[in-house]
Amino acid sequence: MIKVSKIQWLDGYRLRVRFTDDTVGDYDFAKIVNERGPMVEPLRDVEYFKRVFVEFGAPTWPNGFDVAPDWLYREIANAGGLSRPAHA
């Protein structure tokens, strides 16, 4: 099972994600944070969004909202955005 090993805020709602298979990709969460619901509402504040961390291999925010790492991996892969850096 692929998990997130490292996460980095880039700008706005974009994150750079490193997975446990040493692939890296960027993902824009703008669509997700603009959905309805009490769990995503705090993420609309970019300062809050930047507080993302990895917990149990998943991107997670302080309010407990998290994203399934296998879903995130597929989304980035399907967009052609996964790479394996030479320095991995």
N, C-alpha and C positions, 0 to 999 in steps of 0.2 A: 504494500500500500504506500503510495506516494504521500509524503507530508511536507509541510513548509518547514524549512530549517532556518531561514532568515528572511526578514522583511524590512524594507526601507521606504520611507515616504519620499516621493519625488517632488510633486507639486499638486495643488488642488486635491483631487480625489484619486490620484495615481500612486500606485505602489509598485516597487520592484520586488519580486518574489524569487527566492532561491528555494528549490525543492531538494528533497533528500537524494534524488538521483543526480544532483549537481547541475540540473538545468536551471536557467534563469529566464524570467519573462516579466514584462510590465503589464499591469492591468488597471484600467480606469473604472473606478467604482461609482462614477457619477450617476449612472442609471439606477443602481441599487440604492444609493442614499436618497434619491428623489422619489422612491416608492413610499407608499403609505405605511404607517405603523409606528408604534411607540419605540420599538427597538432601533429603528434606523433614524428616527428624528434627531437624536443628539449628534449623529455622524455628519449632519449637514453643516455643522460648525467645523470648519477646517482645522481649527486648533484642537478640537476634540478628536477629529478623524486622525490627526497625526499621532495620537496616543496609542495607536495600534501596536500590538505585541503578539508574539507567538506563544500559544498555550496548547499543549498536547498536539503539536503539529498543525495548528489551524490559526489563521489570522483572527485575532480577538480584540475587542475593545473593552474598556472598563465597565460598561453596562452589561457585559455578558454576550453581546452580539458577536457571532463568529461566522466564518465562512468555511464550508467543507473544502478541504484541500484538494480532494480528487476532482470536485466540480471546477475549482479555480484552475487546476492543471489542464483539464479538458478545454476550458474556455480559452486559455492562452494558447494552447496547442492548436486548436481549431482555427484561431486567427493567424496562425503561422508565427507566433511571437516567442516561441521557446528557443533558446540557444544554449550551447554548452561552452562557456568561456574557456579559452586556452589556459587560463590561470586557475581553473576550478580545482 
